[in-house]
Amino acid sequence: MAIQRVVATDAALELIAQLRQEHGNLLFHQSGGCCDGSAPMCFLANEFMLGDVDVLLGEIGGVPFYMSKSQFEYWKHTQLIIDVVPGNGGMFSLDGATGLRFLTRSRLFSDDEILELK
């Protein structure tokens, strides 16, 4: 199985499915800390402007997951694990009104995994 840069827990996948059913096409962008802190933000796909500074890490629940190139430089040795916890999500993120919020956990890749990623 190929190494994935971003994965999601079952709870996160359930919330993603709910949001997709309710809103349609989505995308995630890992916030760099402005306004809502460093959190995975879920947006309508057509309402978030991606640019040359964004890196696609993969997909979770059929939804693309991005972060900025500069932030990727700090996180490139880690696998992002997107989870859900009780609470209010970021005010710009679609999870904000659900009573749950997405949360990024992480783990360091092993040396072998890093070699496979290259």
C-alpha positions as CSV (number, residue, x, y, z in Angstrom):
1,M,0.0,0.0,0.0
2,A,1.3,3.4,-0.9
3,I,2.3,5.8,1.8
4,Q,-0.3,8.5,2.2
5,R,0.5,12.1,3.4
6,V,-3.0,12.6,4.7
7,V,-5.5,10.1,6.2
8,A,-8.7,10.4,8.1
9,T,-10.3,8.6,11.1
10,D,-13.6,6.9,10.7
11,A,-15.3,9.8,12.6
12,A,-13.8,12.3,10.2
13,L,-14.9,10.3,7.2
14,E,-18.4,10.3,8.6
15,L,-18.5,14.0,9.0
16,I,-17.0,14.5,5.5
17,A,-19.7,12.3,4.0
18,Q,-22.4,14.3,5.9
19,L,-20.9,17.6,4.7
20,R,-20.6,16.4,1.1
21,Q,-24.2,15.2,1.1
22,E,-25.3,18.6,2.5
23,H,-23.1,20.9,0.5
24,G,-21.7,19.1,-2.6
25,N,-18.1,19.3,-3.7
26,L,-15.6,20.2,-1.0
27,L,-11.9,20.8,-0.4
28,F,-9.7,20.9,2.7
29,H,-6.9,23.4,3.3
30,Q,-4.7,23.1,6.3
31,S,-4.8,26.5,7.9
32,G,-1.5,28.1,8.7
33,G,-2.7,29.7,11.9
34,C,-4.5,32.9,10.9
35,C,-7.9,33.6,12.4
36,D,-8.9,30.0,13.3
37,G,-5.5,28.7,14.4
38,S,-3.8,25.8,12.7
39,A,-6.7,23.6,11.8
40,P,-8.0,21.6,8.8
41,M,-10.5,23.9,7.1
42,C,-13.3,22.5,5.0
43,F,-14.7,24.7,2.2
44,L,-17.0,24.4,-0.8
45,A,-14.7,23.6,-3.6
46,N,-15.8,26.5,-5.7
47,E,-15.4,29.0,-2.8
48,F,-11.7,28.6,-2.0
49,M,-9.1,30.0,-4.4
50,L,-6.1,27.7,-4.8
51,G,-2.9,29.0,-6.1
52,D,0.7,28.2,-7.0
53,V,1.6,28.3,-3.3
54,D,-0.7,25.3,-2.5
55,V,0.3,21.6,-2.4
56,L,-2.1,18.7,-2.9
57,L,-1.3,16.2,-0.2
58,G,-4.0,13.7,-1.2
59,E,-7.7,13.0,-0.6
60,I,-9.7,12.0,2.4
61,G,-13.2,10.8,1.9
62,G,-13.0,11.7,-1.8
63,V,-12.1,15.4,-0.9
64,P,-8.8,16.9,-1.9
65,F,-6.6,18.2,0.9
66,Y,-4.1,21.1,0.4
67,M,-1.6,23.1,2.4
68,S,0.7,26.0,1.4
69,K,4.2,25.1,0.1
70,S,5.9,27.0,3.0
71,Q,3.9,25.0,5.6
72,F,4.5,21.8,3.7
73,E,8.2,22.3,4.2
74,Y,7.6,22.0,8.0
75,W,5.2,19.1,7.7
76,K,6.8,17.0,4.9
77,H,8.2,14.4,7.3
78,T,4.8,13.8,8.9
79,Q,1.6,12.1,8.0
80,L,-1.5,14.2,8.8
81,I,-4.3,12.3,10.5
82,I,-7.5,14.2,10.3
83,D,-9.8,13.5,13.2
84,V,-13.0,15.0,14.7
85,V,-13.6,16.2,18.2
86,P,-16.5,17.8,19.9
87,G,-16.5,21.6,19.8
88,N,-17.0,24.5,17.4
89,G,-15.0,24.5,14.2
90,G,-13.5,27.5,12.6
91,M,-15.9,30.2,11.6
92,F,-14.9,29.8,8.0
93,S,-15.0,26.0,7.9
94,L,-18.1,24.1,7.1
95,D,-17.8,22.0,10.2
96,G,-18.4,25.1,12.3
97,A,-22.1,24.6,12.8
98,T,-22.1,20.8,13.4
99,G,-21.0,20.7,17.0
100,L,-17.9,18.9,15.9
101,R,-14.6,20.2,14.5
102,F,-11.9,18.8,12.4
103,L,-8.5,18.4,14.2
104,T,-5.1,17.6,12.7
105,R,-3.0,14.9,14.5
106,S,0.3,13.8,13.1
107,R,3.0,11.2,13.2
108,L,6.5,11.2,11.8
109,F,7.2,9.1,8.8
110,S,9.8,6.3,9.3
111,D,13.0,6.5,7.3
112,D,11.7,3.8,4.9
113,E,8.4,5.7,4.4
114,I,10.3,8.9,3.6
115,L,12.4,7.1,1.0
116,E,9.2,5.7,-0.6
117,L,7.6,9.1,-0.7
118,K,10.6,10.5,-2.7
